[in-house]
Amino acid sequence: MPEQPTFKQLQKLYIVCYTITNVMFQPIYIVRIDERTGNIFVLAGAEEEIELEITPTGELVDEPS
C-alpha cells in the first residue's frame, strides 16, 4: 500500500493545485508521493516545466532532489 500524505502536505497541495489551475491557468499532469523521500511530487505547466515537491512538514521545495 502506498504511503499516505500528511495533513500538512494535503493543505499545501490544495494551495499549490489551486494556484496552478485557477491563478496560473496551467494543467497538472502528475501528483504522487515519492516513496524514497515521502515528498509529494507535482508536475505541471503547458510544457511540463513546473516541478514541485511538498515535504511531509508541508514545506514547498521547488527543485526536486
PyMOL commands that set and color helices and strands:
alter all, ss='L'
color gray80, all
select helices_A, chain A and resi 7-23
alter helices_A, ss='H'
color red, helices_A
select strands_A, chain A and resi 28-33+40-44+50-54+60-61
alter strands_A, ss='S'
color yellow, strands_A
deselect
rebuild
show_as cartoon
